[in-house]
Amino acid sequence: MLRQDWFHCEDCGSPGVSVPSQLDDAGVVSCAGCGLSLGSWADYRRRISRALLAEQAGKARPVVVADPIGSIAAAR
C-alpha cells in the first residue's frame, strides 16, 4: 500500500517502485525497497493519475509531466 502522499511505501518509506516487465493491467507493481506488493498496474496508474490531478487543481498554470503515466492525467 502506498502512503497518502502517493509516492512512498507504507512499510519502508521507499519512493521507488518496480513495474511489471509486461505492462498489462493485472501486472503487479511492487516497492523497489522492500518488495511489498503495491497493487496492480491499473490501480497504480489510477492512483498516480489522481495525485497528479490533485496537484494540477492547485496550480494556476498547467503542470507539465514528462512521464507517460502522468501525461494521461495531465491532459484531462
RAGI-V997239 format. One record per residue. RES is the residue in one letter. PHI is phi as a letter, one per 40 degrees, with the letter a starting at -180 (* if undefined). Layout:
res: <RES	RES>
phi: <PHI	PHI>
//
This chain:
res: <M	L	R	Q	D	W	F	H	C	E	D	C	G	S	P	G	V	S	V	P	S	Q	L	D	D	A	G	V	V	S	C	A	G	C	G	L	S	L	G	S	W	A	D	Y	R	R	R	I	S	R	A	L	L	A	E	Q	A	G	K	A	R	P	V	V	V	A	D	P	I	G	S	I	A	A	A	R>
phi: <*	c	c	d	c	g	b	b	c	c	c	b	g	c	c	c	b	b	c	c	c	b	c	b	d	c	d	c	c	b	c	c	c	b	g	d	c	b	h	c	d	c	c	c	d	c	c	c	c	c	c	c	c	c	c	c	c	c	b	c	b	c	c	c	b	c	c	c	c	c	c	c	c	c	c	c>
//
